[in-house]
Amino acid sequence: MGTGISKNQDMGGIPPGLTRKQSTGSNHWNGFKAQRLALLATVRMKGNSESLWPEPRSERHPWKKLLQEAESSVQRQKEERGTVTDIENEPTFRSLMDGYISAKNMTKNSKEVWIFISSTFTDTILERDTLMEDVYPYIRAYARKLGLDFNAVDFRWGIRKSLCNEHKAAEICLTEVARCRETSCGPSFVAILGQKYGFRPIPPVIKQGEFEKIAAYIQRMAENDPKDDEALQLINKWYKLDQNANEPEYVLQPIGELLPNFYKDDQAAGDEWNRISSVIQRSLFAAIRGAGLDPETVHLLTMSITEGEIVEGLEDIPDNDKSKCFVFNRVLTNFDERHSNAAKYLDYQNGSVDVDAQNRLGKMRDYINAEIPASNIHRYNLKFLPTQDDMAADNQNHKSLQNFADQFCHFVISAIQKKAIESDAVNDHAIYSEVLNHTLFSRERAESFVGREDILDVIHKAVKRSQVVVVYGNGGCGKTSLLCKVFHQTVSQWEDDKKRPFLIMRLIGTTPKSSNIRDLLRSVCQQLLYCFNMKEAIPVDFKSLQLYFASLLQRVPDRRDLYVFLDSLDQLSNDNNALDLEWMPKDIPENVRLVLSVRSEVGSCLAAAKSQAEESIKVLPLGEKDKVDLLELLLKKRGRKLTFVQKTHILNSNNPTALYIRLVSDVAANWRSYTPISNCNLATTTAGLIEQFFSELEVKHGETFVRSALGYLTASKDGLSAGELLDVLSCDDVVLDDVFEFHIPPIRRVPPLLWTRLRVDLGPYLVEGGSETVVLYRWHHRLFHEAAYTRYVAYSAPFLHQSLANYFMSRWSDTPKPYHDKVTKSVQVAYRRVQPQPLFLDDGPSENKQRKYNVRKLSELPTHLIRGAMWGEAEEVFTCIPWIEAKCHCEEIHQLLIELDEASKMCPKRTRFRDIYKMIRANTSILQDHPELVCQQALNEPDKSSCVTVARSYLKTNSAQMFCLVNLSKSQSPNPEVMTLPHPAPVTAVTFSKDGSHVATASSDGIVRAWIVTSGILEIAHEAEALRLIWPGHCLWLGVLTPGGIKLVGLGNSAAYAKGQVFKSIPIELDATARAFVPKNNKHLFVYMMGRLYIYNINTGAVIQKKEMRCRPSTVAFAPNGKLMAIAYRAIYLWDITKEERGKCSRQEGDKDFNNAMLASLATARG
């Protein structure tokens, strides 16, 4: 619980009345006296008489040792049971690597443990509070040791009033039970039963045939009983027939529809609904039993929510999964049925014990005993006392609750451990997980594909005859689904053929490892090595990696073909200029096929793809029949359909894309057949429909929660896991104050239920991307990311990034966080049970095992420190020796360079960023192979460098663990060589761009090269016999002077200047004396050759001015504004280009040094 602080204490964070946009300082928590408050909170919490234990479970025997040995214990038991196998020789692994897998038998590689906690609410408060305070944090920590993410779904916290208004609580309960059962990679269901059967709601939905029988029965009864007549009128008023369900049904209307003041928390409206629901329930339940329905239907319509959960959780459970379910049976001793609080623990009807409910409870216990083994059922007693506080304070109950918590923890930990031991090690294989994610996601998209047989046939034929095929079209037109369908049809076509080709599919952007070109090429190369049954080291350096990828394509066996599908090239980040496609091999073997897709809007990427493709296929808008078929298929999957008027309303939209139809199906699935067409609102564009989709999510799940959850998710670099997102939200008190409508839990955390419900409604627009440690959620489609960024991130980006940075720095993992209590209006502090984020996830170095790095922290933290402008913290992190070593060990040295460079440019005052950047850049080849030499290389820098200060500081506390040499005679001058740009032949020309961002070179091998100065990345390599090189001010192209003319070669920064392609050629005979210049306007090209001045229009290549000079000077120079030209003959003559007349002349004829000085001065003047 929270601990109070006096109001005059300094509180960090967002002060009262200050918006997130206003509070964006990097040190907004620093004013808070964290140590003092943490101590105060700890003392008060530990002194709380309600606490069952004086210390957390992770510090108690034997649980502490169990946690420490979690990973080693599982590995040891695997070895003892012989479950450790050579996974790379397993048939499943080999089949998946080759591109062929039995899709129906494959499921996502879940790394999440979800447990649904089922019980009645009012009588299990002590148990639920105990689990939340003591047990759940320990299980989360244990699961994390095994690379799993644990969460418990408890409906006591997280139910919003809107759900009660729409009668959705029971439906969502059952949906969550099914989801936990399907997705949890361990225990999935726990029931806690007392003497209460539980709440039985009015059926929110009744099938048409059953309802009409029930209504007819009530009508007959109404002839003799006025109460039934009132009930009949209410039932006919509150239930409406919905024919949009695949099987027509009557739907109970939202309370607020007929009682508008219910939305406003009006007490009278609430009382009226209680009266109405009581009348309807009494008559409806009697009619259900007497209307001649089959017994199973009667039971389903009148069962409690708790029984529904138990049936959903245990029914037809396989024998090998019975260890995933547990039940706790509690008996209350000393129970007084006449006590005023007895109704919290027992079902009553009209002032007496509900006999029917008790009979149902007994049958439910019998059902449980028949479904799961007795070893999974635990029985315990609690002593009944007048109040909840009295029961919590009783010593006997203390012991019972301690035993309950220990047994719960034992059950769940044992089930997690058992699943970990039995799990196939293939699931922990990084490349297996990566390939599986893409295979399964492509299967999902292919299954929702209908029609468009004509373009499918065109693509298949193009792939057979062409080596590189590009599929392109506007965003949302269905390119991804098309490629997925082609891929899976190819799999089916060759599945049983021994000469089947190797098939590789990557849906770019759906996983972190497919979002940048370096990781994408590495994963494809890894898969190819397994296809070819080869073991080789894959290069880390990008240029070498690019060449290695090309060499692997050349090694495809002659008897086999290779098909590589790369969807959404435009989703790649532009690191290493990926969007220019320079990484694609120029020479494709005859037995290799590359099938690519790209958006039309990304002109430079599309132009680059078309330049390398033999065939380009444009995806046209959906045909009328395809629109109808796709809409009906998507609705059918959700058990829905539309009226003719509603369907026409949708299809009349202006050329709807496939994405638009998919979005419409999500919106229209909520339309009833009686929904007026005036209420069937649809945006006319895909972007507008996404905004509408977000708005409806905000109404359904709460605006504050949706804005925050999707804001954090969108602001993240690679996405967030469920546990990470819940941790971050739990530190956001604006969210917490909004979501706790009915009950405030003992631990100030966001209920997992809120996220799981939102995740389900986001459907396929949010993908589960594989990480080596967790399952990450991220946007699949670019349009969703852009809309979410504008709506949820742009306004409060600094706050979001600072919050994420604080999380990955473990700011609140063991420190109570302050908040304003919305009830008492006082300042409180409370622990949030946030997972710590250490740099290492293991307990220390081991001789037989490499350190286990926190790759999520290494990946996410830098982005948020930089975007949040937290420069002090960034300097501490980025320039720390262990951090640099970890980045090098995890093959992220190039990403580290990018982060340091960005930080040094955004905060130049902190010179440590630049010093460390230069040191790493100069020693990249060494450090990527030997990360342990980071400290040594830092010591080798001049003593004035901050690198030496960092290294010496590190050695003060770590000298016993490492050995470094100090070079006493090292040079104290900065090393002038910061980078080497390799050339295979002597360099004949070199020119920097005007802003210093690029450098161009020419060498005697006949190749002109352009490089990025910061990273040393090669931008272009163009074949030309260069005399001179010139740059425009904007660096969009490079001018190459050759004997036969001038070539303007694009750098790929826009569609007009395709990378490495000549977009303009100007024929003119030139020699080594020629000079050229581009003025500031970047529109003209000045060329001086053999006494003639030519001025060209760059866009057209036409000569717009030609002037014959009276002399042939030894050299010339141009003013930066292009107005003046200096001519060195016997004197320096200034020529006014615009007026075409001679200007001033220096009189120092024959003074060569003076003339050269004048030219140099002119070349740097402003004109």
N, C-alpha and C positions, 0 to 999 in steps of 0.2 A: 504494500500500500504506500501511498505518498507520505512524506514527512514534511511538516510545516517549516517555513522560514519566515522571519519577520518581513514586513512589506518594505522596510527601508533598506534592506540588503540589496547590493548591486546584483542585478540579474542580467545575464547575457542573452543572446538570441534576439528575437524580434520583440522589442518592447511593446507594451500595450498600446493599441491604437495605431501602430506602425505597420504598413503593408509590406508584403514580401518585396515588392519592387523598390520600396524606399530602403529596406534593410539589406544591403548588398555588400557591406564591408567584409574583408577577408578575415577580420579578427573580431567578429561580432559576438563570439563567445568568450573572448579573453578577459573581459571585465568581470566575469563570474568567478567567485572564489571557490574553485572546484574542490580543492583539497579539504578545505574547512567544511564545506557542505557535504562532501562525500563521507567524511568522518562522522559528522552529525547524523546523517541519514543511516549510516551503518550501525551506529550505536543504538539509535532509536529502533531500527528494524530488528536488530538482534535482541533488544530488550522487550520486544512485543510479546506479551503473554500468550498470544494466540499461536505463536510459532511452534511447530511440532519438533523441530530440531534447532540446535544452536548454530549450525553451520550448514552450508549447501551440501547436497548429496555427493558432488564431485570431490569433496574433501573428507568424506566419511568412509570408514572401513565397512565392508570390503569393496565398496563401489569405486573408490579412488583407484585401487589397483586394477579393477576390471576395465576402467576407462583407459588407463595408461597402456594396458596390454591388449587393447581391442584389436588392432591390426595384426600384431604378431600372433595372437591367439587364433584368429581366423585362418591365417596362413599355415600355422602349425597343424590345425585340424584338417585343412585341405590336404596337406601332405600325408597325414596319417590315414586319411580315407581314400587317398589316391585320386582325388578330384582335380589335382593340378596336372594339366595335360599340355602337350605341344599344340597350342591352339592354331598355329599357322598351317598345320597339316590336317585340321579337322575339315570334313566335307563341306560343312556350312560355310566356313571361312573361305575355302577355295572357290566355292560356287559364287559367293557374294563378290569376291574380287574379280572374277571373270565377267560379272554383270548378270548372272543368272541366279535367281533365288525364287523359292516357292513363296510368292507374295502372301498367299492366304495364311501361311503358317508363321509369318514374321510379324513381330510387334516392335514398337519402339523400345529402345534400350533405356528403360526407366531407371533413374537414379534417385527417385523420390519415394519416401515412405509417407503415405497418407492414412491416418486412422480416424474413422468416424466414431465419435463418442455418443452412444445412444442411451438416453434415460429420460425419465420425467424430470421436470425442472425444480419444482418447489421442494422436493424431498432429498435432493442429492447435492445441495450447495456445498456442504463440507467436503465431500469427496472431490468435486470438480475444482474447488479452490485449492485443495491440497495438490492435485495433479498439476495445476497450472503453476503453483509456486515452487514445487519441489521436484516433480518428476519430469515434466516436459523439457525444461532446460538441460537436464542430464541426458535424456534420450537424444536430444538434438546434438549435443556434444559427442555422444557415442557414435551416432550415425555418421557424423562428419568425419570421424576417424576412419570410417570405411568408405568414404567418398559418397555418402548419401545425404539427402536433404529431408529432414523429418518435420512434419506438421500434423497437428491434430485439429479435426473439424468438430467444433462444439457449438450447437445451435443456441445455447444460452446467450452467447454473445455474437452480435452481428446481424440479428434479424431486424430489419427496418420496418417502420410502420406501414410503408407502401406495400410490403408483402402481405401484411395482415389485411390491408384494404382490398387487395386483389385476390385474397384467399390462396396465395401461392406457397405458403409455408410447407404444407404436406408434400406438395409436388417437388419442391426444392430439396427437402429432406431425402426423399427417395432417390432423386437424381444424384445427390452427393454420395449416398451410400454406394450406388452403382459405380460412380466414378472412382471412389476409393478402392472398391473391390477390383476394378479393372486395371487401374494404373499403379497401385502401390506395389513396390518391389519388396514386400515384407508384410507385416501384420496390417490388417485393413479395417477391422471392426471390433469394437469393445462395447458391451452393454452393461449398464449398472442398474440392477433392478431392486426395488424395495417392495412395499406392499401396495403400491399404487399402479393401476393399469394405465392411466394416462388420459389425456384429452382426446375426445372423439369429435372431430370437426364435422360440420355440415358438408356433404360431398360437394366439392367445387365443380365437378363435371359428372354428368350422368348420361349414358348412351340413350339415344332417342327412344328405342324400343322399351328399355327398362323404365325410363322416365314416364312414358305414356301409361304404362301399367300402374306405376305408383300414383300418378295423378288421378287415374280412373278410380283407384281404391279410395283415395282421400275424398273424392267427389261423392262416392257412395256413403262414406262415413259422415260427410258433412250434412247429409239429409237429416241426420238424427242428432248431430252435436254441433252447436254454434262455434265451438272452438276450432273444430275441423274446417268449418266454413271460412273462418278468418285465415286459417293456415293455408287453405287452398288458394285464396286470393293473393296471399303473400308469396306463395310458391310460384304462381303464374306471373306475378309481378317481378320477382327477383331472378327467375330463370328464363333464359332466352335460347331459342334453337339456333345453333351454329352449323350451317351446312358446308362450311369451308373445311371442316375436319374430314379426313378420308372416310371416317364412319361418323355420320352426323350425331351431334350430342347437344345436350342442354347445358348451358354455362351459367353459373352463379355470378351475378353482376357485382362489380366493385362497389364497396360500401359507399364511397364518395359519389358515385354516379347518382344514387337515389337519395342520399343524405349528404348534400354538399358541405354542410358545416362539419362533417366528420374530418375533412381535410384540415380544418382549423383547430383541431383538438377541442372542439366544443363538447362540454360535459353532457349537455342534453342530447346531442346527436349520438354520443357514445352510449348513453343509457338506452336510447331508443333502439339502437342496433342490438344491444344485449337482449332487449325484450323481443325484438323481431326474430333474432336467431334462436332464442329459446322456444318460441312458438313453432317455427319451422322445424327445428330439430325434433321436438316431441312428436309432431304429426308425421314428419318424414320418416323417422326411424320406425315408427309403428307400421307405416304403410310398406316400408321395405320388407319388414318381416311377414306382412300379411298379403302381399300382392302376388304371391305365387312365383317369385323369382327363384332361381336355383340357389342352393345353400351357399355355394362359393361366392356368388355375387352378393348375397345378403351379408356375408362375413366381410367382404372387401369394402362394402359401402358403409359399414358401421364399426370398423375396427379403429383402434386408437393410432395416433401417429407413431407412437413407440413400437407397437406391434408391427406396423408396416415397415418400419426401419429394420426390425429384427428379421422379418421374413425376407426382405430384400438383401440383407447382409448374409443370411445363412442358407437360403433356399438353393438346392441343387449344387451345393459347393463340392468340388472334387475332393477326394480323400486326401490328396497330397497338399491341398490348400486349407485343410481344417485347422492347421497350426496357426493360421493367420487370424483366427477369430477367438475371442475370449469373452466370458460372461462372469460378472460379479453379482452374487445373490446376497442381499443384506436383509437381516432380520432385526426389527426394532424390539428390544426387550423393555419391559415396564411400560408398554404402550397403553394409553388411556384414550379409547375411542370417543369419549365424551368431552375431551379437552378442546378448548377453543381453537387451538392450533392443529388439531388432528387432521383437518381437511387438507393440510399441506402434505400429509403422508399417506392418506387413504382416500379412495373415491367415495363420494357421497352423492345421494340423489334425494331431493326433497327432505333433507335433514337426517336421512338414514344411510347406512352403509349400502353402497351400490352392489347388490348381490351379483347381478349379471357381469359387472366389471371384474369382480373377484373370481367368478367362474372362468372368465376369459383369461385372466392372469394365470390361473392354475394351468389351463390348457397351453398357454404360451410357454410356461416353464417346462411342461412335458415335451413340447416341440423342440425346445432348446436341448434338452437332455438326449433327444433322439438324433439331433443333427451334429453335435460336436462331442468329442470325448470328454469324459469326466475330469481328466487332468487339466482341461482348459476352463474349468468352472471353479471359482473360488467363493467360499461362503464365509461370512463374517457377521458379527453382531455390533449394534450400536445401542446405547442406552438412551431411551426417550426421556427428554426433560422439557420443561415448559417453553423455553426459548432456544433459538439457534445458538446464542452466545453461551447459554448454560451447557448445551450439549458439547460445544467446542472446548469449554474449559474443564470438562470432566476428565479425570485421569484415566479412567477405564476407556473412555472414548478416544483419548489420546493414543493409547496403545493400539486400539483397533484400527484407527486411521493410519498409524505408522505401519502396521502390518498390511493394511490395504495398499498403501503406496508402494511398499517394498514388493508386494506380490505383483502389482501392476507393472512395476519397472522390470521385475524378473521375467514376466510373461513376454513383454514387448522386446526387451533386449535379447532374450533367447530366440524369439522368432526372427528378429533382424539378423542375428548371428547365424541361425540355421539357413536362412535364405542366402546369406553371403557365402557360406561354405558350399552350398549346393549350386550356386550360380556358376554358369559356364564362364570361364576366364575370358572367353572371346568377347564378352560384353564390356570388359575393361580395356580392350585393345583400341587405341586411338583411331587408327585408320579404319578399323572395322566399324566403329561407331559413326565415323564421318560418312562412309559409303552407305551404311544402313539408313542414316537420316535422309540422305538424298534419294535413296531408292524408295523408301516408304512415302516420303512426301510426294514424289512423282507419281506413285501409285494412287494416292488420294486424288491428285489433280486429274489423272487419266480416268478415274472412275466417274468423275463428274462431267466428263466430256461427252457431248452428243453432237450428231450431225457433222456438217462440214466435210463430207466425204471427198468432195472435189479437191480441196486444198491438201487434205491428207495424202491423196493419191499423187498430187504434184510433188509434194515433199519426198515421198518414198522413191519416186522415179528419179528425182534430182540427186538423191543420196546415192543411188545405184551407179549413176554415170559421172558424178562430179566429186572431186576430192574435198572441196570446201564449199559449203552451202550456207547462205545467210538467210534467215527468216526475220523480217522486220515489219514494223507497223506501229501505230500510235499506242501510247500507254493504255493498258486495260483492254486491248483488242483480243486477247486470248492467246498470245504467243507461247506463254509458259504451258498452258494446257495442251496446245498443239504439239509442242516438243515432247511433253510427257507421254502423250498418246502415241506418237511415232516411236518413242523409245520402247514402250511396253509392247507395242505391236511387233517391233523388231525382236524383242525377247521371246515372244510367243512363236514367232516365225522360225526361230533357230533353236528353240529350247531343247529339242531332242536330236539335234544334228551334231555329230562328233566334230565336224569342221566349222562349228559355229564361231562367229567372230567374238573378240573381246569387246565388251560394251562398258563404257564409262559415262556416267551422268552426273553433272554438277548443276544445281540450281543456285546460281550465284546470289549471295546475300542471305540465304536461309540459315547458314551456320557461320560462326566467327571465322572458321578456317576457309571459307569460300568468299570472304568479303574483300580480300586484297590479293593482288596477283602473286605475291611471294608465297603466301600460304596455299593458294589455289594450285600453283604449279607443283609445290612440294607434295601435296596430297595426291595429285594426279600421278606424279612420278612414283610415289610409294605404291599406289595401286598397280601401276604398270610393272613394277619390279616383281610384285606377287603374281601378276598374270604370266610373266616370263619365267617365273621360278628362279629369280636372281636375287643376290644379296650384294648391294653396293652402297657406299656412303653417298648421300645426296648433298651436293654443294650448298653452302649457306649463302655465299655471295650471289647477289641477284644475277649479275651478268653470266656467271658460271652456271647458275641454275637454269637460266634461259637456254644456254647452249646444251646443257645436259638433257633438258626436255626434248629439244630437237633431235639429239642423238638417240634418245630412247625410241622415238617414232621411227627412226631408221632401222631399229633392231626388231621390229615386229616380225615374227616368223613368216616365211614365205607361204606356208600352208594355211595361215590364219589371217583374217582381216581384223582391223581395229576401228571401232566407231566411237568417237568422243563427242558427246552432246554437252555444250556449254550454253546454258540459258541465261539471258539477261546480262550480257556483257556490260551494259551501261550501269549496272548496280555495283561494279567494282569501284573501290576507292581509287583515286588517281595517283596513289603512291607508285613510284617508278614509272610514271606516265602510262599506267595500264590502259587507259582509255584510247591511247593511240595505237594499241595492238602491235607495237614493235616487238613484243615478246613472242608473237606467233612465228613459227618457222616459215622460212621462205620456200623451202624445198620439202614438199609433202610426198612421201612414198605412195606408190600406186595402190597399195593395200590398206591405206589409212583414209578415213573419212572424218572430217571435222564439220559438225552441224552446230551452227551458232544462231543466237537470236539477239536482237538489239532494238531499242526504241528508236523510232524515227526522229523524235525530238532532240536526241543527242547527235547532232549533225557530224561532229568530228569523229565520233566513234563509229557511226554508220558509214561515213565516207571511208574510214580506214578498213572496215570490214568488207565493204563492197570492192575495194581495190585489191583485196586478196582472194575474194570469192570467185568461183567459176560460175555460180548461179546465185541470184538474189531473188527471193520470193516475198512479195508483199502480202501481208494478211489484211484482207478487205473486211469491211463491216459485216456483221451477222446478217444473213438472209432472214426473211420473214419466218420461214419454217424453223430455222435454227433458233431464233429468239423464243418462239413458243415452246419448242422441245426443251431448251435449256431451262426456261422458267419453270415448266411443269416438273422436270426432273428434280430441280433443287427444292421445290415445294414438297414434292412427294417424299423426299428423304426426311422431311420434318413432319410428315403426316398431315400435310395441309394441301389445300387447293383454293381457287378463287372463283368468284362469280364471273359471268361473262362480262359484265360492266367493269368490274375491277381489272380483269385481265386486259380488256381493251384500253382502259385508262393507262396501263403500264406500257403496252406495246405501241401506243401512239406517240411515245417519246421520240425525239429527233435522233435517229440513228444510234440507239443504245449499244454500248460496247458490251463484251462478255462480262467485264467487271461490273458495269452498271447493272446488268441483269442479276448478277450474283448479289449485289448490295440490295437491289429491289426485293429479291426473294427474302432477305432477312427482315426487311421492313414489313413487307406484305404478309409474312407468316403470322403477324400479330393482328391482321385484319380479320374480323368475323364477317360472316355473310350478312349480318344486320348492320355492319358499320356503314354509315352514310358515305357516299362517294365524296361528299364535301370534306369529310374527315380523312380521306385517303390521300394525304398530302405527299408529294414527291418532288424533290429538287430535279431540275431539268438537266443538270450536268453531273458527271461522276464526282467531281470535287465537291459540288454542293450536296450530293447524296451522302458523301462521307461525313460532312459537317452535320447533316441531319441524323446520321447514324450515331455520331458522338453525342448529339443533343439527347437522343432517346436513351442512350446509356446513362447519361447524367440524371435524367428523370427517374430511371429505374433503380440505379445504384447509389444515387446521391451525387450532386455536382462536386462537392468538395473531395470526396473519395476518388471519383473518376479523374478529376483534374490532376490530383496529386499522383495517383498510381500511374496514369499514362504519361504524366510529365516526367517522373523519375525514369520510367522505362525508355522514353524517347531521348532523354538527356544522356543515357548511358552509352558507353562506347560500343559494346558488343551485345547488349541486352542484359537482363537480370534474371537470376533464378527466383523461384517463389520465396525461398527463405531470405534471400537478400532484399527483395522488394518489401516483404513483411517487416524485416528489421528496420529498413529505412523509414517506412511509414510509421512504425512504432515510435520513432524519434520525432515525428512531426505532430506536435500537439494540436495544431489546427484540425488535422484529420481525426485524431482521437476524440476531441471534444464533439466532433460531428457524429461519429459512428456509434457512440455509446448512448443509445436512445432509451433502453429499458433497464439494462443491468450494467454496472461498472465492475469489471473483473478485478480480482486481487492483484494482478500484474498488469501494469499499464502497457498493453500491447494490442496491436490490431488483430482482430479475429481472422484466422486464415480463411474462414468461410467467405468473407467479403471478396477476397481476391479470386477464389476458385469460381464463384458465380460470375464475376466479371470476365474471367478467362474463358469460360464456356460461351458467353455471349459474344466474345470477340471472334470466336470460331476460327476459320482458316486464315484470317487476316493477321493473326499473331502466330508465328511458327515456333516450335520447340527446337532450338538449335543445340547440337551437342557440344559440350566442353569436356575436357579431360576429367573434370571433377564434378560438374553439376549440369543440370538441364537449364538452358538459358531461353528466355522468352524475348522475342524481338519481332519487329514489324517485317512482314514478308514483302509487301508492295511499297514501292517508292511513294506513291500518292498518299498512302496512309501515314507514312513517316513525315512527309512534308506538311500534311494537314495537322497532324498531332503536334509537330514542332511549332507551327504558327499559333495553334490554339492553346497549347499547354506549356510550352517551354519559353518561347520568345519573351514573354512578359516577365518571367521570374527566373531566367536562366542562371544568374549568379547564385541565387538562393538554392536552386536545385543542385547545381554542381558543388556548392559548398557542403550541402547536406550529404551528398554521395561521397565527397572526399572525407568528411568526418567519419562516415561509416567505415570506409576502407582503411582509415587510420586508427580504427578501434577507439574513437573518441568517447563513445558511450558504452563500451562493452563491459567495463567494470566500474563505471562512474555514474552515480544517479544524475538524471537530467532534470532541470527545473521546469516547472509549468505553472500556469495559473489555474487553480481549481475553479471550474465554472459554477460550482454550487456555493462554496464558502467565500469565493473571490480572493482567497489568500494565495500566496506563492508556496508551492510545494516542490519537493524533489522525489523522484522515484526511479528505481532501476527499471530498464526496459528489456532485460534478458537478451541483449543483442550479442550475436556471435562475435568473438574476437577475430581480428584479421592479422595474425602474425605473418612475418615474411616466410617462415618455415612452418609447415603443417605437421612435421614429425617432432619427436622428442629430442633429437640431437643427431649428430653424425654417427654413422655406423660403417664398419669395415666392409661389410658385404652388401651395402645398399646405398644408393645415391640419396642425397637430401631431397625431401619432398617439398617443392616450392609452392607457394600460394600464387598460382598463375592468374587467378582472378584479380588479386591485388596488383600484381605486376602490370596487368593489362589495363585496368580501369582507373587506378588512382592518379596516374600522371594526367590523363585527360581532364579530370575534375579539378585538380589543383591548378592547372593552367586556365581552364575556362572559368574557374571561380576566383582567379587572380589572388590565390593564396600563396604569395611568393616566398614568405618566410618558411612556411611548411614545405613548399616545393624545393627550396634550396636544401633543407635538411634531408629530404628524401632522395632527390635526384643525385646529390653529390656524396651520398653515403657509400662507402666501399662495399658492404654486403649487398646493397641494392644493385650496384653496378655489376657485381659478380653474378647475382641472381638473374639479371636481364641477359647477361652473356651465356649463362648456363642454359637458359630457356630459349636460346637462339633468337633473342629480341634485341640484339645489339644495334641493328639498323633502326629499329623503332626508337631505341634509346637516343640515338643521334638526332632523330627528328624531334623528339620531345625536348632535348637540351637546346637545340637550335631555336625552336619556337619560344622556349622560355627566355633565352638570352635576348631575343629580339623584342619580346614584349616587356621585359624588365631588364634593360641594359645596365641599370645601376648595380645589379648584383653580378659582379664579374666572375663569380665562381662557376656559374652556368657555362660561360664561354670558355673558361680555362679547362674545365672537365671535358667539354665538347671537343676542343682542339686535341687534347690528350688522347681521347678515345678514337677520334677520327684518324689520327696519325698512326694508331696502333691497332686498327680494326682487325687486320689479318691475324695478329698475334692473339688478341683477346677473345676472338670468336672460337679459337681452338684451345686456348688456355686461359679460362676466366680467372684462375687462381693467381694470375700475374697482374691483376688490376692494381694492387697496392704497390708492387714493384715498379710498374710503369709510371705510376703517379710520383713515386720517389725520384724517378729519373728526370723529372722536369726541373727547370731552374728553380732555385730556392724561393724566388719571389712569386712563383706561381702558387695559387691557392690549392693546386693539386697536392703539393708537398705538405701543406698545412693539414689537409684532410687525411693524408696517409699517415702522418706522424701522430695525429690525434687518434686514429684507429689503432695504431700499433701500441699506444700506451696501455690499452686494455686487452689487446689480442696478441702481443708479442710472443706469448708462450705457445700459441697455436700455429704460428707461421714463422718463416725465416725470410728476411729480406736483406739485400745488399745495398749499402749506401756508397755511391760513387763520389769520393771526395774530390776528384779532379774533373767532374762533369762541367760542361759549359754552362755559364750562368746567363747566356743569351738565349732568347726564345728560338726554338728550332724554326728556321725559315721555311722548311719544307712541311707543309701541312697536308699535302695530298699529292699522289702520283697519278697522272693520267697516261695510261700505257698506250704506246703507238708501235706498230710492227715495223715501221720504217722511219727514217729521219724526218723531223718536222721542218717544213719550209716556210710556214706562215702561222702567226698566232695573233688574234685580235679579241679584246674584251668588248662586251656590249657597253653601251653608254652608262647603264646603271650598275654595271659590275656583276649582274646576276648570271651571265653566261660568258663562256669563252669559246671561240671558234678556232680550229686548227686545220692546217692542210699539211699533208705529208707526201713524200715521194712515191708512195704506193698508189697515188691517184685517188685518195679518199679524203673528203672534207668531213670533219666531225664537229659537232656542237655539244658542249657539256654544260651541266648545271654546276655552278661554282660551289654552292653550299654543300651538296652531297657527293659531287663527283660523278653523278649519273650521266651516262651518254644519252643525249637527246636524239640526235640524228647522225647517220653515217651515209653520205651521199657521194657517189662516184663522179669525180670531176677533176680536170687538170687546172688547179687554181693558181691564178697569178696574185690575186689579192682577195681579201674578205672584208665585207662591210656589214654593219648592223644598223637597223632603224632604231628610233628611240623606244618603240613599244615591244621590240624583241619578238614579233610574231613571225618573222622570217629572217633568213640570212641571204645576203647577196654574195654571189660567187663570180668573180671576174675570171673568164677563161679566154684563151686565144680566139675562140669563135664567137664570143659574145658574153652576155651577162645572164646568169640564172638566178632567179629568186626562188629559194627553197623554203617551204613552209615548215613551221615547228609544231603544228598540230594544236595550237591554242584556240582555234576556231575552225568552223566548217570550211571557210574560204582558204585556209592555209593548212591543207592536209600534211601530216608529218612526213618529212623526207621526200615530199612530192614537189616537182617544179610547177609552180602555178603561173609563172610568167617567164618567157625567154625573150631577150632583146638581142637581135643579131647585130654585131659590130666587131670589126677586127681590132684586137687589143694586143699590147705587149707589156713587158715588165714595167714600162714607164707610165702606164695608165694610172689615173687616180679617179676615185669615185667617192661620192658623199651623199648622205640622206639628211635633209634639213629637218627641223623640229616638227614640221607639219606631217611628216611621214608620207606625203603624197607625191613627192618628186624625187628623181634620181639625177644627180649631177655627175657627168663623166667628162674628164679632160684627157685628151689623147692627141699627140702630135700637132699641137697648136690649135686644136679645135675644142670648143666647149659645147657639150650636148646636154640638154635638159629633157628628161623623159617623164611622162605621166605613168606612174607605177601601175595604176589600175588598168590602163589600156595598152601600155607599152609604146605609145606613140611619141614621136619627137615633138615637143612644143616650143623648143628654141634651139637654134644652132648658130654659133658665132665663130668666125675665123679670127684667131689672134695674129698680131703682127710679128710675133716672135715665137720661138720654141723654147720655153723656159726649162731649166733643169728640174724644177719642182714647183708645185702649187699647193695652196691650202685654202680651205673654205671656212667662213665664219659659221658658228652654230646655227644662226637664224637663216642661213642660205642667201643673204643679201649681197655679201661681198666675197670676192675671190682675190687672194694674194698671188702674184706672179713673180717668181724669182728669176731675173735675167741678169742684167748687169746691175740692176737695182731692184728694189721691191716696189712693184706697181700694185695698186689696189684697183680692182675692177668691180664696178657696181653692176651686179647681174640684173637687177630689176630695171635700171635705167639704160643699161647697155652703154655705159660710158666710163672713161677712165677717171679714177679718183686721185687721191694723194700719192706722192712718190717719195721714197726715201732716197737721199742724195749720196748715200755711202756706196757708190758704185765700186764694185770689185771687192768690197769688204764682206767676205763670205760669212764670217762669224756673226757679223751684225745682221746680215740678211736672214740667216737661220734663226737668230733670236727673234726677229720680227715675225717670221712665219709661225714660230711656236707661240708667240704672244697672240697672234691673230686667231690661231686655231682654238684657243681657249677663251677668247673674248666673247662678249655678248652682241657684237656687231655694232 
